[in-house]
Amino acid sequence: MSSVDANTVAVLVERHGDHIASPTFEALTLADTLGTPVAVWLGGTPSPEAVQQLGDYGAVQVRVIDADVRIPSVGAAALAAAGHDAEVFVVVSTFVNKEIATRLAMLTGAGVVVDAAGAEVVDGHVETTQTVFAATWNVRTRVNRDVAIVGVRPNTTQAVVIEDAALPAVVEVPFEAPVTRETLVHAEPVKASDGVPLAEAPVVVSGGRGTGGDYALIREFAELLGGAVGASRDATDEGWISHEHMVGQTGTTVTPALYVAAGISGAVHHRGGMQASGTIVAVNLDPDAPIFEISDFGVVGSLFDVLPDAIARIRQVRGA
């Protein structure tokens, strides 16, 4: 095993098959500011290309456990084994990873923070920043335990490639899965939707009741910006678009660099799932719509008038 610094930071690789999700690279960049990053690959064996990618973003090792870790308790045990020397664990803050992080904390006695927007070491302890209570408060949290687990939101750290990065060593970690009370009866992969996954997208264009069920302009604008399509709960409840697109406290929480809300009034439920976005642009017929209270830019008007003009202007500028 190649040697690493005492302050090891274990980063759980978020991936789809052999494709590494972009928030993993953000997590590695954050980990590099906290110590020496090692990537943890659970289940299967990474390709040489995947290993190189992880090294490009700072991983000095790729620790591999070839085990079925679809049960969170097994995943937590595997992560604990791979990060046996880690002072900090960093995971992408997804639903599954939050459960893994919680179970890992129970196994190790570590302190855990999820949905963090950033982290740093202060006086020998990890401190994180988060937005809480439907993104109405910014808080700073210190982990006072010897080991810290940080769940970081996608799109909150700029991923940075390490110049002249060395190829990380691949280390096979021995692991014996624990006996659990859960039994995996059946697993069927959900077909991935086209385009950028909602939780990972740097740009999200969402439509609400104001679309009247017509998402053609929303999809066109999102595709033009290289982003993902979102929706309000009203729109998904009406059956206009599938629930996997719902942005909100009980849907997907997103933190893109740019969030466009078209025809969405801005109920508390929806705002809680997108209020931490970098720049928020709102288009709504109602000048008193709550969404304007949190928007950086607001346009009072119909999305069917505003979006075509925006699309045409962007294409004109890009074609110049």
C-alpha positions as CSV (number, residue, x, y, z in Angstrom):
1,M,0.0,0.0,0.0
2,S,1.3,3.4,-0.9
3,S,1.8,5.7,2.1
4,V,-0.5,8.6,2.7
5,D,-0.4,11.4,5.2
6,A,-1.8,10.9,8.7
7,N,-4.7,13.2,7.9
8,T,-6.4,10.9,5.5
9,V,-9.7,12.0,4.0
10,A,-11.8,9.1,2.5
11,V,-14.1,10.1,-0.3
12,L,-16.9,7.8,-1.4
13,V,-17.1,7.6,-5.2
14,E,-20.6,8.4,-6.5
15,R,-21.0,6.7,-9.8
16,H,-23.3,5.1,-12.3
17,G,-21.6,1.9,-13.4
18,D,-18.1,2.9,-14.4
19,H,-19.1,6.5,-15.0
20,I,-18.1,8.8,-12.1
21,A,-20.6,11.4,-11.2
22,S,-19.2,15.0,-11.4
23,P,-20.0,15.7,-7.7
24,T,-17.3,13.1,-6.8
25,F,-14.7,15.4,-8.3
26,E,-16.1,18.3,-6.3
27,A,-15.9,16.1,-3.2
28,L,-12.2,15.3,-4.0
29,T,-11.4,18.9,-4.4
30,L,-13.0,19.7,-1.0
31,A,-11.2,16.8,0.5
32,D,-7.8,18.1,-0.7
33,T,-8.3,21.2,1.4
34,L,-8.9,19.0,4.5
35,G,-6.1,16.5,4.2
36,T,-4.9,13.8,1.8
37,P,-7.7,12.4,-0.3
38,V,-8.2,8.7,-1.0
39,A,-11.1,7.6,-3.2
40,V,-13.2,4.7,-2.0
41,W,-14.7,2.5,-4.8
42,L,-17.4,0.2,-3.4
43,G,-18.5,-2.7,-5.5
44,G,-16.8,-4.0,-8.6
45,T,-13.4,-2.8,-9.9
46,P,-12.7,0.6,-11.5
47,S,-11.3,0.8,-15.0
48,P,-7.9,2.4,-15.6
49,E,-9.6,5.4,-17.1
50,A,-11.7,5.9,-13.9
51,V,-8.6,5.5,-11.7
52,Q,-6.9,8.2,-13.8
53,Q,-9.9,10.5,-13.4
54,L,-9.9,10.2,-9.7
55,G,-6.2,10.9,-9.6
56,D,-6.6,14.0,-11.8
57,Y,-8.8,15.5,-9.0
58,G,-6.5,14.7,-6.2
59,A,-6.9,11.1,-5.1
60,V,-3.6,9.5,-4.1
61,Q,-5.1,6.1,-3.7
62,V,-8.2,4.3,-4.9
63,R,-9.3,1.8,-2.3
64,V,-11.5,-0.9,-3.7
65,I,-13.9,-3.2,-1.9
66,D,-15.6,-5.7,-4.3
67,A,-18.7,-6.5,-2.4
68,D,-22.5,-6.0,-2.9
69,V,-23.0,-2.8,-0.9
70,R,-26.6,-2.0,-2.0
71,I,-27.8,-2.4,1.6
72,P,-26.8,0.8,3.5
73,S,-25.6,-1.0,6.6
74,V,-23.2,-3.1,4.4
75,G,-22.1,0.1,2.5
76,A,-21.3,1.8,5.8
77,A,-19.3,-1.2,7.1
78,A,-17.4,-1.3,3.8
79,L,-16.7,2.4,3.9
80,A,-15.5,2.1,7.5
81,A,-13.1,-0.7,6.4
82,A,-11.8,1.3,3.4
83,G,-11.3,4.4,5.6
84,H,-9.9,2.7,8.7
85,D,-7.2,5.4,9.0
86,A,-9.3,8.3,7.9
87,E,-9.9,11.4,10.1
88,V,-12.6,12.7,7.7
89,F,-15.1,11.0,5.4
90,V,-16.6,12.9,2.6
91,V,-19.7,11.7,0.7
92,V,-22.0,13.3,-1.9
93,S,-25.2,14.2,-0.1
94,T,-27.7,11.9,-1.7
95,F,-30.6,10.1,0.0
96,V,-28.7,6.8,0.0
97,N,-25.4,8.3,1.1
98,K,-27.1,10.2,4.0
99,E,-28.2,6.8,5.4
100,I,-24.8,5.3,4.8
101,A,-23.2,8.3,6.6
102,T,-25.6,7.9,9.6
103,R,-24.8,4.2,9.9
104,L,-21.1,4.9,9.5
105,A,-21.3,7.4,12.4
106,M,-23.0,4.8,14.5
107,L,-20.2,2.3,13.7
108,T,-17.3,4.6,14.3
109,G,-18.6,7.2,16.8
110,A,-17.9,9.9,14.4
111,G,-19.7,13.2,14.2
112,V,-21.8,13.6,11.0
113,V,-23.1,16.6,9.1
114,V,-25.1,16.3,5.9
115,D,-26.1,18.8,3.2
116,A,-23.0,20.9,3.8
117,A,-22.1,23.6,1.3
118,G,-18.4,23.7,2.4
119,A,-16.0,22.5,5.1
120,E,-12.6,23.5,6.5
121,V,-10.4,22.6,9.4
122,V,-10.4,25.2,12.2
123,D,-8.3,24.6,15.4
124,G,-8.0,21.0,14.5
125,H,-11.7,20.4,14.0
126,V,-13.8,20.2,10.9
127,E,-16.3,23.0,10.5
128,T,-19.0,23.0,7.9
129,T,-21.4,25.6,6.5
130,Q,-25.0,24.7,5.7
131,T,-28.4,26.3,5.0
132,V,-31.2,25.0,7.2
133,F,-35.0,25.5,7.8
134,A,-35.9,25.6,4.1
135,A,-32.8,27.6,3.4
136,T,-33.8,30.5,5.6
137,W,-30.7,30.3,7.9
138,N,-27.0,29.9,7.3
139,V,-25.3,28.0,10.0
140,R,-21.8,26.9,10.8
141,T,-21.2,23.5,12.5
142,R,-18.1,22.2,14.3
143,V,-17.6,18.5,14.6
144,N,-16.0,17.9,18.0
145,R,-15.4,14.2,17.6
146,D,-12.0,12.8,16.4
147,V,-13.6,11.6,13.2
148,A,-15.9,13.7,11.0
149,I,-18.3,12.6,8.3
150,V,-19.3,15.3,5.8
151,G,-22.1,15.0,3.3
152,V,-21.6,17.7,0.7
153,R,-24.2,19.1,-1.6
154,P,-23.5,18.9,-5.4
155,N,-22.5,22.2,-7.1
156,T,-21.2,23.8,-3.9
157,T,-17.5,23.3,-4.6
158,Q,-15.7,24.0,-7.9
159,A,-13.9,20.9,-9.0
160,V,-10.2,21.5,-9.8
161,V,-7.9,19.3,-11.8
162,I,-4.5,18.8,-10.2
163,E,-1.7,19.6,-12.5
164,D,0.8,16.8,-13.1
165,A,-1.2,14.5,-11.0
166,A,0.3,11.1,-10.4
167,L,-1.6,7.9,-11.2
168,P,-3.1,6.8,-7.8
169,A,-2.3,3.3,-6.5
170,V,-5.2,0.9,-6.5
171,V,-5.5,-0.9,-3.2
172,E,-7.8,-4.0,-2.7
173,V,-9.2,-3.8,0.8
174,P,-10.2,-7.1,2.5
175,F,-13.8,-7.0,3.7
176,E,-16.3,-9.4,5.2
177,A,-19.8,-8.2,5.0
178,P,-21.6,-8.1,8.3
179,V,-24.8,-10.0,9.1
180,T,-27.7,-7.6,8.7
181,R,-31.4,-7.7,9.5
182,E,-32.1,-6.5,6.0
183,T,-32.4,-8.8,3.0
184,L,-32.2,-7.6,-0.5
185,V,-35.0,-9.4,-2.3
186,H,-35.0,-7.8,-5.7
187,A,-33.2,-4.9,-7.4
188,E,-34.1,-3.4,-10.7
189,P,-32.1,-0.4,-12.0
190,V,-34.2,2.6,-12.9
191,K,-33.6,3.7,-16.5
192,A,-31.6,6.9,-16.4
193,S,-33.3,9.9,-17.8
194,D,-31.8,11.7,-20.8
195,G,-29.6,14.7,-20.1
196,V,-27.9,15.8,-16.9
197,P,-29.2,14.3,-13.6
198,L,-31.2,16.8,-11.7
199,A,-29.2,16.7,-8.4
200,E,-25.9,17.1,-10.3
201,A,-26.9,19.8,-12.9
202,P,-25.1,23.1,-12.8
203,V,-28.2,24.7,-14.4
204,V,-31.8,23.8,-13.6
205,V,-34.8,25.2,-15.5
206,S,-38.1,24.4,-13.7
207,G,-41.7,24.9,-14.7
208,G,-44.7,25.0,-12.5
209,R,-48.5,25.6,-12.7
210,G,-47.9,28.4,-15.2
211,T,-46.8,26.0,-17.9
212,G,-50.3,24.6,-18.1
213,G,-48.7,21.2,-18.7
214,D,-46.7,22.4,-21.7
215,Y,-43.0,21.7,-20.9
216,A,-41.7,22.2,-24.5
217,L,-40.1,25.6,-23.8
218,I,-38.8,24.5,-20.4
219,R,-37.0,21.5,-22.0
220,E,-35.7,23.6,-24.9
221,F,-34.3,26.2,-22.6
222,A,-32.7,23.6,-20.2
223,E,-31.1,21.9,-23.2
224,L,-29.8,25.2,-24.6
225,L,-28.2,25.9,-21.2
226,G,-26.8,22.4,-20.8
227,G,-29.0,21.9,-17.7
228,A,-31.7,19.7,-16.3
229,V,-35.5,20.1,-16.2
230,G,-37.2,20.6,-12.8
231,A,-40.8,21.0,-11.7
232,S,-42.9,22.2,-8.8
233,R,-45.0,19.8,-6.8
234,D,-48.2,21.1,-8.3
235,A,-47.0,20.2,-11.8
236,T,-46.0,16.7,-10.8
237,D,-49.2,16.2,-8.9
238,E,-51.2,17.1,-12.0
239,G,-49.3,14.4,-13.9
240,W,-47.7,16.9,-16.3
241,I,-44.2,15.6,-15.6
242,S,-42.8,12.7,-13.6
243,H,-42.1,13.0,-9.9
244,E,-38.3,12.5,-10.5
245,H,-38.3,16.1,-11.7
246,M,-39.8,17.5,-8.6
247,V,-37.7,20.1,-6.8
248,G,-38.7,20.7,-3.1
249,Q,-38.3,19.6,0.4
250,T,-39.9,16.2,-0.3
251,G,-38.5,16.0,-3.8
252,T,-34.9,16.7,-5.0
253,T,-32.9,19.4,-3.3
254,V,-30.8,21.2,-5.9
255,T,-27.9,23.7,-5.6
256,P,-27.1,24.7,-9.2
257,A,-25.1,27.7,-10.2
258,L,-28.2,28.9,-12.1
259,Y,-31.8,28.1,-11.2
260,V,-34.6,29.4,-13.5
261,A,-38.1,29.2,-12.1
262,A,-40.7,29.7,-14.8
263,G,-44.4,29.8,-13.9
264,I,-43.7,28.8,-10.3
265,S,-45.2,30.9,-7.5
266,G,-42.6,29.9,-4.9
267,A,-44.3,28.0,-2.1
268,V,-42.2,27.2,0.9
269,H,-42.0,23.6,-0.1
270,H,-40.4,24.5,-3.4
271,R,-38.2,27.2,-2.1
272,G,-36.7,24.8,0.5
273,G,-35.4,22.7,-2.3
274,M,-33.7,25.4,-4.4
275,Q,-33.1,28.4,-2.3
276,A,-29.4,27.7,-1.9
277,S,-28.8,28.0,-5.7
278,G,-26.1,30.3,-6.8
279,T,-28.2,32.7,-9.0
280,I,-32.0,32.5,-9.1
281,V,-34.0,33.8,-12.0
282,A,-37.8,33.9,-11.8
283,V,-40.5,34.4,-14.5
284,N,-44.1,34.8,-13.3
285,L,-47.2,36.7,-14.3
286,D,-47.9,37.7,-10.7
287,P,-45.7,40.5,-9.4
288,D,-46.4,39.5,-5.9
289,A,-45.4,35.9,-6.3
290,P,-43.2,34.8,-3.3
291,I,-40.5,33.5,-5.7
292,F,-39.5,37.1,-6.4
293,E,-38.5,37.5,-2.7
294,I,-35.5,35.2,-3.1
295,S,-34.7,35.9,-6.8
296,D,-31.6,37.6,-8.0
297,F,-33.4,38.5,-11.2
298,G,-37.1,38.6,-11.8
299,V,-39.3,39.1,-14.9
300,V,-43.0,39.8,-14.6
301,G,-44.6,38.2,-17.6
302,S,-45.7,35.0,-19.3
303,L,-43.1,32.3,-19.7
304,F,-44.5,31.8,-23.2
305,D,-43.4,35.3,-24.1
306,V,-40.2,35.5,-22.1
307,L,-38.5,32.2,-22.7
308,P,-38.8,32.3,-26.6
309,D,-37.1,35.8,-26.5
310,A,-34.4,34.5,-24.1
311,I,-33.8,31.4,-26.3
312,A,-33.5,33.5,-29.5
313,R,-31.2,36.0,-27.9
314,I,-28.9,33.3,-26.5
315,R,-28.7,31.6,-29.9
316,Q,-28.0,35.0,-31.5
317,V,-25.1,35.7,-29.1
318,R,-23.6,32.3,-29.5
319,G,-23.8,32.5,-33.2
320,A,-22.1,35.8,-33.3
